[in-house]
C-alpha cells in the first residue's frame, strides 16, 4: 500500500509485506501439493522425505527490488524505519530467516502489526486484536461512569420535570416530591395469594423478581424476630381505635405508595429472604440503624441492601408486645424519613424470621366425645419415610426413585444368597454415589454405585428409562426399559418395558416389583447372566421425566383395573340383579280371579277339567 507524499523523497511506508511461509507436515503421502503463502510472488515447492520446504525466495526479493526501483523512477524513496516485515512460520522449532534489505538497510522484523485498525500476529491468532478492542471499550465506559458520578439524571432529566418548583410552597414541595417518587417507581402489578395460602420460597422469589424488575434497587429490609397477622389485628387499630395503633408510620407508608401484602409465608422462606435479596441485587447486605443511615449518603444509581433488625418480646418481665411493636414502628418511620430527606427512591420490606403465634391442630389421640374428652396418652406416630434418591442435572432434580425394600439375590451352589441394599441407598445421612447417571428429554439413566455386594466390588444397580410419543393414545409415555447389574466386569440385564410404564408426566408406583414372583422384570435372554440373579423392590416408585421439585408427581399404580375389591363388587351386584330378576319373574306369574260368586244367582260350578 503506497501513500503519495506532497514532497519528493518523503517517507514511503510499505505496510503489507507478507514474507515466506514455510509448512512442515508429518507423514505426507505422494500427491499434488498446493502451495500457500504470500499473494505477491511465486513460490517453488519440492516434495521430499516426509516434508515440504520452500527452497526459493528470489521471487519475493525481486518484487521488493522492483518496488524500490519504481519509487526511484517516480522521485519517491522508501522509509526503511517505517517499513516492517512479518514472517508467518508455522513449522515446529525455531528457524533462521535471511534479513530483507531495502536501500542497503535491513527491514525490521515484527511479530505483530496493526493494519487498518486490525492487529495481525505472526502466529495467526487474534489475542492481541481482542485485547485492543477490550481496552477501547473500557475507555468508552469511562464516560458512563463520569455521568453517574456527576448526577446526569438529576441535572438533565429531573431539572426539566421540576422546572416550575419555584412556584410551589415548601409544604407542597414535600408532597410533590413524594408523589414524584411514587409515580416514577411503581411496583409491578401482582396478584395477592388466596386466603389461607402459605407462600413458599419459590413463590416468594418470584414475587421479589417481579417487584424488583421495576422498583428501585435500594432495598430496606426490616427484619423482626417474630411477627404474625394477628399482631396487626390486635394492635393496628382495626376495630376503629386508630389513635392507639402500634403501626401508624407503617399505615401511612402503605397508603402513600403501592404495596403488596403476603399474609402467610413459610418461616424458611422468611429466614432466607436476605440471601434472596442479595442474589437479586447482586450486592452485599449492610446491617445498620437509623443513626448510621443518617450519616450515610446513598447513591440512587447503585443497588443497596440495608437490613434493620427489630426485636419482638411478649414476656411478663419485659415490655409488652404492643410497646415493642410501637418502638419498631418509630424506627421504620425514622428510616423512611431519612430516605425521603435524601431524595433516594427505595423499596421497603417488612417481615420476620418466625411467627409470633402458631396455631396447633389438635392431635387425633384427643377427641371430644359428648361433654367429655378422651384423656388417653398420645402415642408416637410412625416414623417419617426417608427421602427418595434424587439425581440433579444443572442443580435441578430430574430423576427420583424410592423403595421401602431393595434387595438382590444370586444363585450359589443351588441356593439363593440375598443381600439387602436398602440401608446403603435410603435413610437419614445416606447419600448413594450416582456417578454415571444422566437425564435428558428422551432418556434417563440412574446408576447406584455400591462397595462390596455378595463379594463383588464394585457393584452397580442401573435403571434405564426412555419416553416417546404414541399416536394411538396421543400422549407421551415413559418406560423402564432395563434394570442392569454390573459386577466383576459382567452384566445382568432385566427387561421391564412391557410391565413398567406410565404417562410421561406421572410417576410409576408398584407395591412389589420382582423378577421371580409374578415377575415384571424378565431376563434379557436365555443365556443372560440375569438368570442367576433375582431382584426385589417393595413399595417401588420411580420418575425419570418431568420432575418438579423433590416430590413425585401423580402416581400411576401397577394394579390392574379389576382388583379383588372390584371383582367382589361386580359379583355382589350380579347376585342382586339375579335376585331382582327372579322376584320380577314371580310377580309376573301371579293371576287374579276372573269369576266371582253372586249370592242372588245360581251357584257357580267349576268343572274339574278346568
KOLPA-492997 format. One record per residue (C-alpha): residue number from 1; residue in one letter; x, y, z. Coordinates in steps of 0.2 Angstrom, whole numbers, plus 2048, in hexadecimal, padded with zeros to 3 digits. Example, Ala and Ser with C-alpha at 12.3 -4.5 7.8 and 13.67 -1.06 7.14 Angstrom:
<recs>
1, A, 83E, 7EA, 827
2, S, 844, 7FB, 824
</recs>
This chain:
<recs>
1, X, 800, 800, 800
2, X, 808, 810, 7FA
3, X, 805, 822, 801
4, X, 809, 830, 7F5
5, X, 812, 83E, 7FE
6, X, 811, 850, 7FA
7, X, 824, 852, 7FA
8, X, 831, 848, 7F1
9, X, 83A, 83A, 7F9
10, X, 82F, 83B, 808
11, X, 82C, 82B, 813
12, X, 823, 81D, 80A
13, X, 81C, 810, 816
14, X, 81A, 7FE, 80F
15, X, 80D, 7F8, 81B
16, X, 809, 7E7, 813
17, X, 818, 7DC, 811
18, X, 814, 7CA, 812
19, X, 823, 7BF, 813
20, X, 827, 7AD, 80F
21, X, 81C, 7A0, 817
22, X, 823, 790, 81B
23, X, 818, 780, 81E
24, X, 81E, 770, 826
25, X, 813, 760, 826
26, X, 816, 74F, 82E
27, X, 813, 740, 824
28, X, 80F, 749, 813
29, X, 80A, 73D, 805
30, X, 80E, 73F, 7F3
31, X, 801, 74A, 7EA
32, X, 7FE, 75B, 7E4
33, X, 804, 769, 7F0
34, X, 7FB, 77A, 7F0
35, X, 807, 788, 7F5
36, X, 801, 795, 802
37, X, 80A, 7A5, 805
38, X, 80B, 7B7, 800
39, X, 800, 7BD, 7F2
40, X, 80D, 7C8, 7EB
41, X, 81A, 7BC, 7E4
42, X, 81C, 7AB, 7DD
43, X, 822, 79C, 7E8
44, X, 82C, 78D, 7E3
45, X, 828, 77D, 7EE
46, X, 830, 76C, 7EE
47, X, 82A, 75C, 7F5
48, X, 837, 752, 7FF
49, X, 838, 746, 80D
50, X, 828, 749, 817
51, X, 82A, 75C, 816
52, X, 827, 76A, 80A
53, X, 832, 779, 80B
54, X, 833, 78A, 801
55, X, 844, 78A, 7F9
56, X, 843, 79B, 7EF
57, X, 840, 7AC, 7F5
58, X, 846, 7B5, 7E6
59, X, 835, 7BA, 7E0
60, X, 831, 7C2, 7F0
61, X, 841, 7CC, 7F0
62, X, 840, 7D1, 7DE
63, X, 82F, 7D8, 7E2
64, X, 836, 7E3, 7EF
65, X, 844, 7E9, 7E4
66, X, 838, 7ED, 7D6
67, X, 82E, 7F7, 7E2
68, X, 83E, 800, 7E8
69, X, 842, 804, 7D6
70, X, 831, 80B, 7D2
71, X, 832, 817, 7E0
72, X, 843, 81D, 7DA
73, X, 83C, 820, 7C9
74, X, 82D, 82A, 7D0
75, X, 837, 835, 7DC
76, X, 832, 82B, 7EB
77, X, 83C, 822, 7F8
78, X, 837, 815, 805
79, X, 839, 819, 817
80, X, 841, 809, 81E
81, X, 83E, 80F, 830
82, X, 82B, 80E, 82D
83, X, 82C, 7FE, 822
84, X, 828, 7EE, 82C
85, X, 82A, 7DB, 827
86, X, 81F, 7CE, 82F
87, X, 824, 7BC, 82D
88, X, 816, 7AE, 82F
89, X, 81F, 79E, 832
90, X, 815, 790, 838
91, X, 822, 783, 839
92, X, 828, 77B, 849
93, X, 837, 782, 851
94, X, 840, 792, 84E
95, X, 848, 795, 83C
96, X, 853, 7A3, 837
97, X, 84D, 7AF, 829
98, X, 858, 7BA, 81E
99, X, 855, 7CC, 821
100, X, 84D, 7D7, 813
101, X, 857, 7E6, 80E
102, X, 84F, 7F6, 806
103, X, 85C, 804, 801
104, X, 86A, 7FB, 80A
105, X, 861, 7FA, 81B
106, X, 859, 7EB, 823
107, X, 846, 7EB, 825
108, X, 840, 7E9, 837
109, X, 837, 7D8, 83A
110, X, 828, 7D9, 845
111, X, 81C, 7CC, 84C
112, X, 80D, 7D8, 84D
113, X, 807, 7E5, 842
114, X, 7F8, 7F1, 841
115, X, 7F0, 7F2, 830
116, X, 7E0, 7FC, 82D
117, X, 7DC, 7FB, 840
118, X, 7DE, 7E8, 841
119, X, 7ED, 7E1, 84A
120, X, 7F5, 7D3, 840
121, X, 800, 7C6, 849
122, X, 80D, 7BB, 842
123, X, 806, 7AB, 84A
124, X, 7F5, 7AF, 842
125, X, 7EB, 7B2, 852
126, X, 7E0, 7C0, 857
127, X, 7E5, 7C2, 86A
128, X, 7ED, 7D3, 867
129, X, 7DF, 7D9, 85C
130, X, 7D2, 7D4, 86A
131, X, 7DC, 7DC, 878
132, X, 7DD, 7EC, 86E
133, X, 7CA, 7EC, 86B
134, X, 7C7, 7E9, 87E
135, X, 7D2, 7F8, 882
136, X, 7C8, 803, 877
137, X, 7B8, 7FE, 87E
138, X, 7BE, 801, 890
139, X, 7C3, 813, 88A
140, X, 7B2, 816, 884
141, X, 7AA, 810, 894
142, X, 7B3, 81D, 89D
143, X, 7A7, 82A, 897
144, X, 798, 820, 89E
145, X, 7A1, 81F, 8AF
146, X, 7A4, 832, 8AF
147, X, 792, 836, 8AB
148, X, 78C, 82B, 8B9
149, X, 798, 834, 8C5
150, X, 792, 846, 8C0
151, X, 77F, 842, 8C1
152, X, 77B, 842, 8AF
153, X, 769, 83D, 8B2
154, X, 766, 84B, 8BF
155, X, 76E, 858, 8B4
156, X, 767, 854, 8A3
157, X, 756, 84B, 8A6
158, X, 750, 850, 8B8
159, X, 754, 862, 8B5
160, X, 747, 862, 8A6
161, X, 73A, 859, 8B0
162, X, 73C, 865, 8BF
163, X, 73E, 875, 8B5
164, X, 72F, 87E, 8BE
165, X, 735, 879, 8D0
166, X, 737, 88B, 8D4
167, X, 724, 88E, 8D4
168, X, 721, 880, 8E1
169, X, 721, 883, 8F3
170, X, 72C, 87A, 8FF
171, X, 71E, 86F, 906
172, X, 718, 86A, 8F4
173, X, 72A, 867, 8EE
174, X, 72B, 859, 8FA
175, X, 71B, 851, 8F4
176, X, 720, 854, 8E2
177, X, 730, 84B, 8E5
178, X, 728, 83C, 8ED
179, X, 71B, 83C, 8DF
180, X, 729, 83D, 8D2
181, X, 733, 82E, 8DA
182, X, 723, 823, 8DB
183, X, 71E, 827, 8CA
184, X, 730, 824, 8C3
185, X, 733, 813, 8CB
186, X, 722, 80A, 8CD
187, X, 722, 7F8, 8D2
188, X, 71E, 7EC, 8C4
189, X, 70B, 7E6, 8C5
190, X, 70B, 7D4, 8CE
191, X, 6FC, 7C9, 8D3
192, X, 6FC, 7C7, 8E6
193, X, 6FB, 7B5, 8EC
194, X, 6EA, 7AD, 8F0
195, X, 6E4, 7AD, 902
196, X, 6EC, 7A0, 90C
197, X, 6FA, 79D, 900
198, X, 70C, 79C, 907
199, X, 719, 7A3, 8FB
200, X, 728, 797, 8F8
201, X, 73A, 79C, 8F5
202, X, 738, 79B, 8E2
203, X, 728, 7A5, 8E2
204, X, 730, 7B2, 8ED
205, X, 73F, 7B3, 8E1
206, X, 733, 7B5, 8D2
207, X, 72A, 7C4, 8DB
208, X, 73B, 7CC, 8DF
209, X, 741, 7CA, 8CD
210, X, 731, 7D2, 8C6
211, X, 731, 7E0, 8D3
212, X, 744, 7E4, 8D1
213, X, 742, 7E4, 8BE
214, X, 73B, 7F6, 8BE
215, X, 73D, 7FC, 8D0
216, X, 74D, 805, 8D7
217, X, 75C, 7FA, 8DB
218, X, 75F, 802, 8EC
219, X, 756, 7F6, 8F7
220, X, 752, 7F8, 909
221, X, 74F, 7E8, 912
222, X, 747, 7E9, 924
223, X, 74A, 7D8, 92B
224, X, 741, 7D5, 93B
225, X, 744, 7C6, 946
226, X, 731, 7C1, 946
227, X, 722, 7C7, 93E
228, X, 710, 7C1, 939
229, X, 701, 7C8, 931
230, X, 6F9, 7C7, 942
231, X, 704, 7D4, 948
232, X, 6FD, 7E0, 93C
233, X, 6EB, 7DB, 941
234, X, 6EE, 7DE, 953
235, X, 6F9, 7ED, 953
236, X, 6F6, 7F7, 942
237, X, 6E6, 7FF, 947
238, X, 6DB, 7F5, 93B
239, X, 6CC, 7F6, 947
240, X, 6CB, 809, 945
241, X, 6D8, 80F, 952
242, X, 6E4, 816, 945
243, X, 6EC, 821, 952
244, X, 6F2, 813, 95C
245, X, 6FA, 80A, 94D
246, X, 70B, 802, 94F
247, X, 70E, 804, 93C
248, X, 70A, 816, 938
249, X, 71A, 819, 92E
250, X, 718, 809, 925
251, X, 706, 80D, 921
252, X, 70B, 81E, 91A
253, X, 718, 816, 90F
254, X, 70C, 809, 908
255, X, 6FF, 816, 904
256, X, 70B, 822, 8FB
257, X, 713, 815, 8EF
258, X, 70F, 805, 8E6
259, X, 712, 7F5, 8F1
260, X, 70F, 7E2, 8F1
261, X, 70A, 7D9, 901
262, X, 70E, 7C6, 903
263, X, 704, 7C1, 913
264, X, 70D, 7B0, 915
265, X, 71F, 7AB, 910
266, X, 728, 79B, 915
267, X, 735, 79F, 923
268, X, 743, 797, 918
269, X, 73F, 7A3, 90A
270, X, 73F, 7B2, 916
271, X, 750, 7AD, 91D
272, X, 757, 7AB, 90C
273, X, 751, 7BC, 906
274, X, 762, 7C6, 909
275, X, 76A, 7B9, 8FE
276, X, 75D, 7BA, 8F1
277, X, 75E, 7CD, 8F0
278, X, 771, 7CC, 8F0
279, X, 770, 7C1, 8E1
280, X, 763, 7CC, 8D8
281, X, 76D, 7DC, 8DB
282, X, 77E, 7D4, 8D9
283, X, 784, 7DE, 8E8
284, X, 78A, 7DB, 8FA
285, X, 77E, 7DF, 908
286, X, 781, 7ED, 915
287, X, 77A, 7EB, 926
288, X, 777, 7FD, 92E
289, X, 76C, 808, 938
290, X, 764, 819, 935
291, X, 772, 822, 93C
292, X, 77F, 81A, 931
293, X, 773, 81D, 922
294, X, 772, 82F, 926
295, X, 785, 831, 924
296, X, 785, 827, 914
297, X, 783, 82E, 902
298, X, 77B, 821, 8F6
299, X, 77D, 821, 8E4
300, X, 76C, 81F, 8DB
301, X, 775, 817, 8CC
302, X, 77D, 809, 8D5
303, X, 773, 7FB, 8DE
304, X, 774, 7FA, 8F1
305, X, 76D, 7ED, 8FD
306, X, 76B, 7F5, 90E
307, X, 765, 7E9, 91C
308, X, 75D, 7F0, 92D
309, X, 75B, 7E3, 93A
310, X, 74B, 7E6, 945
311, X, 748, 7DD, 956
312, X, 738, 7D4, 95B
313, X, 733, 7CF, 96D
314, X, 724, 7CB, 977
315, X, 72B, 7C5, 987
316, X, 723, 7CB, 998
317, X, 734, 7D2, 99F
318, X, 737, 7DD, 98F
319, X, 72D, 7E9, 985
320, X, 71D, 7E4, 97D
321, X, 71C, 7DE, 96B
322, X, 712, 7EE, 967
323, X, 720, 7F9, 96E
324, X, 72D, 7F0, 965
325, X, 723, 7F1, 954
326, X, 720, 804, 957
327, X, 733, 806, 959
328, X, 737, 7FC, 94A
329, X, 72A, 807, 940
330, X, 733, 817, 946
331, X, 743, 80F, 93F
332, X, 73B, 80C, 92E
333, X, 734, 81E, 92E
334, X, 746, 825, 932
335, X, 74E, 81B, 924
336, X, 740, 81F, 917
337, X, 742, 832, 91B
338, X, 755, 831, 919
339, X, 753, 829, 908
340, X, 746, 836, 903
341, X, 752, 844, 909
342, X, 760, 83D, 8FE
343, X, 754, 83C, 8EF
344, X, 759, 82A, 8EC
345, X, 74C, 81E, 8E5
346, X, 74A, 80E, 8EF
347, X, 741, 7FE, 8F1
348, X, 73C, 7F9, 903
349, X, 739, 7E7, 909
350, X, 732, 7E3, 91A
351, X, 732, 7D1, 920
352, X, 738, 7C6, 92E
353, X, 743, 7B6, 931
354, X, 735, 7AD, 93A
355, X, 723, 7AE, 93E
356, X, 71E, 7B6, 94E
357, X, 70E, 7AA, 950
358, X, 70D, 798, 94A
359, X, 6FD, 790, 949
360, X, 6FE, 77D, 94D
361, X, 6F2, 771, 947
362, X, 6EB, 765, 954
363, X, 6F2, 754, 954
364, X, 6E8, 745, 94E
365, X, 6EB, 73D, 95F
366, X, 6E0, 74A, 968
367, X, 6CE, 74B, 961
368, X, 6BF, 752, 969
369, X, 6B1, 746, 96D
370, X, 6A1, 74E, 972
371, X, 6A6, 759, 981
372, X, 6B6, 74F, 985
373, X, 6C7, 74D, 97D
374, X, 6D1, 73D, 97C
375, X, 6E0, 740, 987
376, X, 6EA, 731, 980
377, X, 6FD, 733, 97D
378, X, 703, 739, 96D
379, X, 70D, 72C, 964
380, X, 71B, 730, 958
381, X, 716, 72E, 946
382, X, 71F, 724, 939
383, X, 730, 72B, 934
384, X, 731, 737, 925
385, X, 736, 72E, 915
386, X, 748, 731, 90F
387, X, 74A, 73C, 900
388, X, 74C, 735, 8EF
389, X, 75C, 733, 8E5
390, X, 75D, 743, 8DB
391, X, 768, 747, 8CC
392, X, 76B, 759, 8C7
393, X, 770, 75F, 8B6
394, X, 776, 772, 8B6
395, X, 76F, 773, 8C8
396, X, 75E, 76E, 8C3
397, X, 757, 75D, 8C8
398, X, 753, 752, 8B9
399, X, 752, 740, 8C0
400, X, 74A, 73A, 8D0
401, X, 749, 728, 8D7
402, X, 743, 720, 8E7
403, X, 740, 70F, 8EF
404, X, 73C, 709, 900
405, X, 747, 6F9, 8FC
406, X, 754, 6F7, 8EF
407, X, 75D, 6E6, 8EE
408, X, 766, 6DB, 8E2
409, X, 76A, 6C8, 8E3
410, X, 776, 6BD, 8D9
411, X, 775, 6AA, 8D6
412, X, 784, 6A1, 8DF
413, X, 786, 68E, 8E1
414, X, 773, 68C, 8DE
415, X, 76E, 699, 8EB
416, X, 769, 6AB, 8EA
417, X, 774, 6B7, 8F4
418, X, 76B, 6C8, 8F7
419, X, 773, 6D9, 8FA
420, X, 768, 6E8, 900
421, X, 76D, 6F8, 8F8
422, X, 760, 703, 901
423, X, 76C, 70A, 90F
424, X, 779, 70E, 902
425, X, 76D, 718, 8F7
426, X, 760, 720, 902
427, X, 760, 727, 914
428, X, 765, 737, 91E
429, X, 777, 73C, 91A
430, X, 778, 72F, 90B
431, X, 77D, 736, 8FA
432, X, 780, 729, 8ED
433, X, 78D, 72C, 8E0
434, X, 785, 730, 8CF
435, X, 794, 731, 8C4
436, X, 78F, 72D, 8B2
437, X, 77D, 733, 8B3
438, X, 776, 73F, 8A7
439, X, 765, 745, 8A0
440, X, 75E, 74E, 891
441, X, 74D, 750, 888
442, X, 74C, 73F, 881
443, X, 758, 734, 88C
444, X, 75C, 732, 89F
445, X, 769, 727, 8A7
446, X, 76B, 725, 8BA
447, X, 77A, 71C, 8C0
448, X, 77C, 717, 8D2
449, X, 78E, 713, 8D7
450, X, 791, 708, 8E5
451, X, 7A1, 701, 8EE
452, X, 7A1, 6EE, 8F1
453, X, 791, 6E4, 8ED
454, X, 792, 6D1, 8EF
455, X, 7A4, 6D2, 8ED
456, X, 7A4, 6DC, 8DD
457, X, 7AD, 6ED, 8DD
458, X, 7A8, 6F9, 8D6
459, X, 795, 6F5, 8D3
460, X, 789, 700, 8C9
461, X, 776, 700, 8C8
462, X, 771, 70A, 8B8
463, X, 75F, 70F, 8B3
464, X, 75D, 714, 8A1
465, X, 74E, 71E, 89C
466, X, 747, 726, 88C
467, X, 738, 72F, 886
468, X, 730, 731, 875
469, X, 71F, 736, 86D
470, X, 712, 729, 869
471, X, 706, 72E, 85B
472, X, 6F8, 722, 861
473, X, 6F7, 72B, 872
474, X, 6FC, 73C, 86C
475, X, 708, 73F, 87B
476, X, 719, 73B, 881
477, X, 71D, 72C, 88B
478, X, 72D, 727, 895
479, X, 733, 715, 897
480, X, 740, 70D, 8A2
481, X, 749, 704, 894
482, X, 756, 6FB, 89E
483, X, 75D, 6F8, 8AF
484, X, 76F, 6F3, 8AF
485, X, 77C, 6EC, 8BB
486, X, 78E, 6EF, 8B8
487, X, 79A, 6E4, 8C2
488, X, 7AC, 6DD, 8BF
489, X, 7AC, 6E3, 8AD
490, X, 79B, 6DA, 8A9
491, X, 78A, 6E0, 8A6
492, X, 779, 6D9, 8AA
493, X, 76A, 6E2, 8A1
494, X, 758, 6E1, 8A5
495, X, 74A, 6E7, 899
496, X, 73C, 6F1, 8A1
497, X, 735, 6FB, 893
498, X, 726, 6F0, 891
499, X, 720, 6F1, 8A3
500, X, 727, 701, 8AA
501, X, 720, 711, 8A1
502, X, 717, 721, 8A5
503, X, 712, 731, 89C
504, X, 721, 73C, 89A
505, X, 71B, 749, 8A7
506, X, 717, 73C, 8B4
507, X, 721, 731, 8BF
508, X, 720, 71E, 8C0
509, X, 71C, 716, 8D0
510, X, 71A, 703, 8D4
511, X, 719, 6FA, 8E5
512, X, 724, 6EC, 8DF
513, X, 730, 6EB, 8D0
514, X, 73A, 6DB, 8CF
515, X, 742, 6CF, 8C2
516, X, 73B, 6BF, 8C9
517, X, 72A, 6C1, 8D2
518, X, 71D, 6C7, 8C5
519, X, 72D, 6CE, 8BC
520, X, 72C, 6DF, 8B4
521, X, 73F, 6DE, 8B0
522, X, 744, 6D0, 8A5
523, X, 756, 6CB, 89F
524, X, 75B, 6D3, 88F
525, X, 75F, 6C2, 887
526, X, 760, 6B0, 88C
527, X, 773, 6B1, 88C
528, X, 774, 6C1, 896
529, X, 77C, 6C2, 8A7
530, X, 76B, 6C8, 8AE
531, X, 766, 6B6, 8AF
532, X, 771, 6B4, 8BE
533, X, 76A, 6C4, 8C7
534, X, 75A, 6C9, 8CF
535, X, 755, 6DB, 8D2
536, X, 747, 6E1, 8DF
537, X, 741, 6F2, 8E1
538, X, 733, 6F5, 8EE
539, X, 728, 705, 8EE
540, X, 732, 70A, 8DE
541, X, 72F, 71B, 8D6
542, X, 739, 724, 8C9
543, X, 738, 733, 8BE
544, X, 745, 737, 8B0
545, X, 73D, 746, 8A7
546, X, 734, 756, 8AB
547, X, 739, 756, 8BD
548, X, 733, 766, 8C6
549, X, 73C, 769, 8D7
550, X, 740, 75B, 8E3
551, X, 72F, 752, 8E3
552, X, 728, 745, 8D7
553, X, 71B, 74A, 8CB
554, X, 70A, 741, 8CA
555, X, 70D, 72E, 8CB
556, X, 707, 722, 8BE
557, X, 705, 712, 8C8
558, X, 70A, 701, 8C1
559, X, 6F9, 6F9, 8C8
560, X, 6EE, 6F4, 8BA
561, X, 6DC, 6FB, 8B8
562, X, 6D4, 6EB, 8BF
563, X, 6DA, 6EA, 8D0
564, X, 6D3, 6DE, 8DD
565, X, 6C8, 6EB, 8E4
566, X, 6C1, 6EF, 8D3
567, X, 6BE, 6DD, 8CF
568, X, 6B4, 6DB, 8E0
569, X, 6AA, 6EA, 8DC
570, X, 6A6, 6E3, 8CA
571, X, 6A1, 6D2, 8D1
572, X, 696, 6D9, 8DF
573, X, 68E, 6E5, 8D2
574, X, 68B, 6D6, 8C7
575, X, 683, 6CC, 8D5
576, X, 677, 6DA, 8D9
577, X, 672, 6DC, 8C7
578, X, 66E, 6C9, 8C6
579, X, 664, 6CA, 8D6
580, X, 65A, 6D9, 8CF
581, X, 658, 6D0, 8BF
582, X, 651, 6C1, 8C8
583, X, 645, 6CC, 8D2
584, X, 63E, 6D5, 8C3
585, X, 63C, 6C4, 8BA
586, X, 631, 6BE, 8C9
587, X, 627, 6CE, 8CA
588, X, 623, 6CC, 8B7
589, X, 61D, 6BA, 8BA
590, X, 60F, 6C0, 8C6
591, X, 5FD, 6BE, 8BF
592, X, 5ED, 6C7, 8C6
593, X, 5DC, 6BE, 8C7
594, X, 5D1, 6C1, 8B8
595, X, 5C1, 6B9, 8BF
596, X, 5B7, 6BF, 8CE
597, X, 5A9, 6B7, 8D8
598, X, 598, 6C0, 8D7
599, X, 58D, 6BC, 8E7
600, X, 57D, 6C0, 8DD
601, X, 581, 6B6, 8CE
602, X, 584, 6A3, 8CC
603, X, 593, 69C, 8D3
604, X, 5A3, 69C, 8C9
605, X, 5A8, 68B, 8C5
606, X, 5BA, 688, 8BF
607, X, 5BD, 678, 8B5
608, X, 5CC, 66F, 8BB
609, X, 5D3, 66F, 8A9
610, X, 5D6, 681, 8AB
</recs>
